[in-house]
Amino acid sequence: MSTDPEEPAPRRGRDWRGLFVDLAPLRTSPEFARLWAGSSVAQIGAQLTIVAVGLHIYELTRSTFAVSLVALWALGPMIVAGLVGGVLVDSFDRRRVALLTAIVAWTSIGTMTLIAFLGVSTTWPYYLLAAVNAASATIIGAARGAILPRLLSPQLLPAAAALNGITMGLAVTVGPALAGLLVAGVGFSWTYLVDAVLFSAAFLGILSLPPMVPAGAARAPVLASIAQSLSFLRRAPNVRATFVFDLIAMTLGTPRVVFPAAGALVLGGEAVTVGILTASFAVGSLLSSLLSGPLGRVRRQGRAVTLAIGAFGIFTALFGVVLLVTGAVVGPGGPDGVVMPALVLAGLALAGTGASDNVSAVFRTTILQAAAPDDVRGRMQGLFYVVVAGGPRVGDLVAGAAATLIALWAPALIGGILIAAIMAVLLRTWHGFQRYDALHPVP
């Protein structure tokens, strides 16, 4: 992603070091540094438990459908938590909201650890506790997103978003791998206990924060407050665009549901291939965060979002091309017959989707935090998490239907082409968002 040549922003360095992630937020704000460090450790534990719960449910039921219910049980509470949690974040001291919610999350993890040690084999407590944990994480995320602009200047928000991208990239890469090793080595109960210990790091960052009472906090009834936030969204085209553009990408470009079939029927390698494909996306996201130095110099951040999502569509389509060509020309692989060139190309395409998605997320997060006024920032962050939670799940349904009705390659190839085409149209028609200026943020 490059800056527009007619509007360069000041550079902090002109050598190769300018390519790497900007660490200025960590140096400038000790509070942000502690919050980021604590969140980074806690996120690894969170990903560990997400994987461990799925494995645990499968061991108890031997049903893939039962495993899918973990996400289904969590979706409703996450949406409610995003809406109601945003109201809480805009009505009360944000530090206190984050702290109390973290206590709820830690209690749910501790309870899950306890019942696992007691050998409880009924599945509903695990579903319930996983849903409570997911809802708590949504509120904590909304609070943290509303807190960051109070800790950092607008110019440092892209760098902070990139640092958070590193957090998620490491968590998604390390957490599942650690979960597999721990479950195989010491069992589910000790794995949950490791998450409980890791999650305690989140408290260190939250406790170090000063009070964070939102500007002009108004404690209206919940429904009225949600209605106010939706009314603001109707009057805020740039903020609204961050949601709309992301929904387009996630609804049409989420082919992860075809990974198991791709590993079994096309690329070969089965579960190992699924792990490689999943990790490729995370590695691309992590690398783009590590090389995010130039992103802080981009002023036309709306245009950058559009181009990044367009690139996401192209890489998604390339993954579909790999599946199409491999299936039609090379023929299927098997458990021991991996089509290695195709797997490498598929991994590179998915790394590209992860990188471009992360670049889009950096700028969408920055626009949301900088342009939304402080008195509605928590509710906007809550809606952001509703979109993040709901979009990929809708995308899973779309991809599953396309794969079933057309072919395995269809969700990625057709969806990717549609995303790129839609972004090309929006680049020419959504003029206000394309002109959004990071130095003069307006909602």
Residue pairs with C-beta under 8 A, 6 or more apart in sequence:
1 294
1 295
1 298
1 304
1 307
1 308
1 359
2 294
2 298
3 9
3 294
3 297
3 298
3 299
3 300
4 299
4 300
4 303
7 299
7 300
8 297
9 296
9 297
9 298
9 299
9 438
9 439
10 297
11 18
11 297
12 18
12 22
12 24
12 296
17 293
18 293
18 294
19 291
19 293
19 294
20 290
20 291
20 292
20 293
21 159
21 162
21 163
21 166
21 289
21 290
21 291
21 292
21 293
22 156
22 158
22 159
22 162
22 292
22 293
22 296
23 159
23 163
24 156
24 159
25 32
25 33
25 36
25 152
25 156
25 159
25 160
25 163
26 32
26 33
26 36
26 163
27 33
28 152
28 153
28 156
29 151
29 152
30 208
31 151
31 208
31 209
31 210
32 148
32 151
32 152
32 160
34 204
34 205
34 208
35 144
35 147
35 151
35 205
35 206
35 208
35 209
36 160
36 163
36 164
36 167
36 205
37 201
37 204
37 205
38 201
38 202
38 203
38 204
38 205
38 206
39 144
39 164
39 167
39 202
39 205
40 166
40 167
40 170
40 171
41 198
41 201
41 202
42 198
42 199
42 201
42 202
43 167
43 168
43 170
43 171
43 175
44 170
44 171
44 174
44 175
44 178
44 198
45 109
45 175
45 194
45 195
45 196
45 197
45 198
45 199
46 133
46 137
46 171
46 175
46 195
46 199
47 171
47 172
47 174
47 175
47 176
47 179
48 175
48 176
48 178
48 179
48 182
48 191
48 194
48 195
48 198
49 109
49 112
49 130
49 133
49 179
49 191
49 192
49 195
50 130
50 175
50 176
50 179
51 175
51 176
51 179
51 180
52 179
52 182
52 183
52 188
52 191
52 192
52 195
53 70
53 112
53 126
53 130
54 67
54 70
55 179
55 180
55 183
55 188
56 116
56 126
56 183
56 188
57 66
57 67
57 69
57 70
57 123
57 126
57 127
58 64
58 66
58 67
59 188
60 66
60 121
60 123
61 67
61 123
66 123
69 127
70 126
70 127
70 130
71 393
73 127
73 128
73 130
73 131
74 130
74 131
74 134
74 135
75 389
75 390
75 393
76 131
77 131
77 132
77 134
77 135
78 134
78 135
78 138
78 385
78 386
78 389
79 386
79 389
79 390
80 135
81 134
81 135
81 136
81 138
81 139
81 382
81 385
82 138
82 139
82 142
82 382
82 383
82 384
82 385
82 386
82 389
83 226
83 379
83 382
83 383
83 386
84 222
84 226
84 382
85 97
85 101
85 135
85 138
85 139
85 142
85 143
85 378
85 382
85 385
86 142
86 226
86 229
86 378
86 379
86 380
86 381
86 382
86 383
87 222
87 225
87 226
87 229
87 378
87 379
87 382
88 97
88 139
88 378
89 97
89 139
89 142
89 143
89 146
89 214
89 377
89 378
89 379
89 381
89 382
90 146
90 214
90 217
90 218
90 225
90 375
90 376
90 377
90 378
90 379
91 214
91 217
91 218
91 219
91 220
91 225
92 213
92 217
92 219
93 211
93 212
93 213
94 143
94 146
94 147
94 212
94 213
94 214
94 378
95 143
95 147
95 206
95 209
95 210
95 211
95 212
96 211
97 139
97 143
98 139
98 140
98 143
98 144
98 147
98 206
98 209
99 203
99 206
99 207
101 136
101 139
101 140
101 143
102 136
102 140
102 199
102 202
102 203
102 206
104 132
104 136
105 132
105 133
105 136
105 137
105 140
105 199
106 196
106 199
106 200
106 202
106 203
108 129
108 132
108 133
108 136
109 129
109 133
109 192
109 195
109 196
109 199
110 196
111 125
111 129
112 125
112 126
112 129
112 130
112 133
112 192
113 189
113 192
113 193
113 195
113 196
115 125
115 126
116 188
116 189
116 192
117 189
138 382
138 385
138 389
139 382
140 202
141 381
141 385
142 378
142 381
142 382
142 384
142 385
143 378
143 381
145 365
145 368
145 369
145 377
145 381
145 384
146 212
146 214
146 369
146 374
146 377
146 378
146 381
147 209
147 212
148 157
148 160
148 369
149 157
149 369
149 370
149 374
149 377
150 212
150 374
152 160
154 370
154 438
154 441
155 296
155 438
156 296
157 365
157 366
157 369
157 370
158 292
158 295
158 296
158 298
158 301
158 362
158 363
158 366
158 438
159 292
159 295
159 296
161 361
161 362
161 363
161 365
161 366
162 289
162 292
162 295
162 296
162 362
163 289
164 365
165 285
165 286
165 288
165 289
165 292
165 358
165 361
165 362
166 286
166 289
166 290
168 285
169 282
169 283
169 285
169 286
169 287
169 289
169 358
170 286
172 282
172 285
173 279
173 282
173 283
173 286
176 278
178 194
179 191
182 190
182 191
182 194
183 191
214 374
214 375
214 377
214 378
215 373
215 374
215 375
216 374
216 375
217 375
218 225
218 375
220 228
225 379
226 379
228 376
228 379
229 376
229 379
229 380
229 382
229 383
232 376
232 379
232 380
232 443
233 239
233 240
233 243
233 380
233 383
234 240
235 443
236 371
236 372
236 443
237 432
237 433
237 443
238 302
238 367
238 371
238 432
238 433
238 436
238 441
238 442
238 443
239 367
239 368
239 371
239 372
239 380
239 443
241 302
241 305
241 430
241 433
242 305
242 364
242 367
242 368
242 384
243 383
243 384
243 387
245 305
245 306
245 309
245 360
245 364
245 423
245 426
246 309
246 360
246 364
246 387
246 388
246 391
247 387
247 391
248 309
248 419
248 422
248 423
249 309
249 312
249 313
249 357
249 360
249 391
249 419
250 387
250 391
250 392
250 394
250 395
251 391
251 394
251 395
251 398
252 313
252 395
252 398
252 415
252 416
252 418
252 419
253 312
253 313
253 316
253 353
253 395
253 412
253 415
253 416
253 419
254 391
254 392
254 395
254 396
254 398
254 399
254 411
254 415
255 316
255 319
255 320
255 399
255 411
255 412
255 415
256 277
256 278
256 392
256 396
256 399
257 396
257 399
257 400
257 403
257 411
258 323
258 399
258 403
258 408
258 411
258 412
259 273
259 274
259 277
259 278
260 270
260 274
261 403
261 408
262 273
262 274
262 277
262 323
262 346
262 408
263 269
263 270
263 271
263 272
263 273
263 274
263 277
264 270
265 327
265 332
265 408
266 323
266 326
266 327
266 332
266 333
266 339
266 342
266 408
267 273
267 323
267 326
267 333
267 338
267 339
267 342
267 343
267 346
268 332
268 333
268 334
268 335
268 336
268 337
268 338
268 339
268 343
269 276
269 333
269 335
269 338
269 343
270 335
272 338
273 338
273 343
276 343
276 347
277 346
277 347
277 350
280 346
280 347
280 348
280 350
280 351
280 354
281 350
281 351
281 353
281 354
281 357
282 354
283 351
283 354
284 350
284 351
284 352
284 353
284 354
284 355
284 356
284 358
285 354
285 355
285 357
285 358
286 354
287 351
287 355
288 354
288 355
288 356
288 358
288 359
289 358
289 362
292 359
292 362
295 304
295 359
295 362
295 363
298 304
298 363
298 438
299 437
299 438
299 439
300 434
300 435
300 436
300 437
300 438
301 363
301 366
301 367
301 436
301 438
302 363
302 367
302 430
302 432
302 433
302 434
302 435
302 436
303 427
303 433
303 434
303 435
303 436
304 359
304 363
305 360
305 363
305 364
305 367
305 433
306 423
306 426
306 427
306 430
306 433
306 434
307 423
307 427
308 356
308 357
308 359
308 360
308 363
309 356
309 360
309 419
309 423
310 419
310 420
310 423
310 424
310 427
311 352
311 356
311 359
312 353
312 356
312 357
312 360
312 416
312 419
313 415
313 416
313 417
313 418
313 419
313 420
313 421
313 422
313 423
314 352
314 416
314 420
315 349
315 350
315 352
315 353
315 356
315 416
316 349
316 353
316 412
316 415
316 416
316 419
317 412
317 413
317 415
317 416
317 417
317 420
318 345
318 349
318 352
318 416
319 346
319 349
319 350
319 353
319 412
319 413
319 416
320 409
320 410
320 411
320 412
320 413
320 414
320 415
320 416
321 409
321 413
322 342
322 345
322 346
322 349
323 346
323 408
323 409
323 412
323 413
324 407
324 409
324 413
325 342
326 339
326 342
327 407
327 408
327 409
330 339
330 342
333 339
333 342
365 384
366 438
367 436
367 441
368 380
368 381
368 384
369 377
370 438
370 441
371 436
371 441
371 442
371 443
372 380
372 443
373 443
398 411
398 415
399 411
399 412
399 415
400 411
402 410
402 411
402 414
402 415
403 410
403 411
406 414
426 433
427 434
436 442
